[in-house]
Amino acid sequence: MTDPKMPSRRALRLLMIMAVSIAVIWVIVFVGENISHSRIKMEQERTGGGVPRPH
């Protein structure tokens, strides 16, 4: 007999899958924001404050 207080293996597996998928999505969003911010910052530094200079 399984202990009724313990969740089933299927429920634990489902929880783990949900937690991992949420973590993966969060990491993708976080890294994507960092990349876009660093690109904007690099572009502003390259153009001297965000205003394109005539060549």
C-alpha positions as CSV (number, residue, x, y, z in Angstrom):
1,M,0.0,0.0,0.0
2,T,1.2,3.5,-0.8
3,D,1.2,6.2,1.8
4,P,-1.9,8.4,1.2
5,K,0.0,11.5,2.4
6,M,2.6,11.1,-0.4
7,P,1.7,12.2,-3.9
8,S,1.7,9.6,-6.6
9,R,4.7,9.2,-8.9
10,R,2.7,10.6,-11.8
11,A,1.8,13.7,-9.9
12,L,5.4,14.2,-8.9
13,R,6.5,13.8,-12.5
14,L,3.9,16.2,-13.7
15,L,5.0,18.8,-11.1
16,M,8.6,18.4,-12.1
17,I,7.8,18.8,-15.8
18,M,5.7,21.9,-15.1
19,A,8.5,23.4,-12.9
20,V,11.2,22.7,-15.5
21,S,9.1,24.1,-18.4
22,I,8.3,27.3,-16.4
23,A,12.0,27.6,-15.5
24,V,13.0,27.2,-19.2
25,I,10.5,29.8,-20.4
26,W,11.7,32.2,-17.7
27,V,15.3,31.7,-18.7
28,I,14.5,32.3,-22.4
29,V,12.6,35.5,-21.6
30,F,15.3,36.7,-19.2
31,V,18.2,36.0,-21.6
32,G,16.2,37.5,-24.5
33,E,15.6,40.7,-22.6
34,N,19.3,40.9,-21.7
35,I,20.4,40.4,-25.3
36,S,18.0,43.1,-26.6
37,H,19.0,45.5,-23.9
38,S,22.7,44.9,-24.6
39,R,22.1,45.3,-28.3
40,I,20.3,48.7,-27.8
41,K,23.1,49.8,-25.5
42,M,25.8,48.8,-28.0
43,E,23.9,50.6,-30.8
44,Q,23.6,53.8,-28.6
45,E,27.3,53.7,-27.7
46,R,28.3,53.1,-31.4
47,T,26.1,56.0,-32.6
48,G,27.0,58.3,-29.8
49,G,23.8,58.4,-27.7
50,G,21.3,57.0,-30.1
51,V,21.4,59.7,-32.7
52,P,22.8,58.4,-36.0
53,R,25.7,60.5,-37.2
54,P,26.2,61.2,-40.9
55,H,29.2,59.4,-42.3
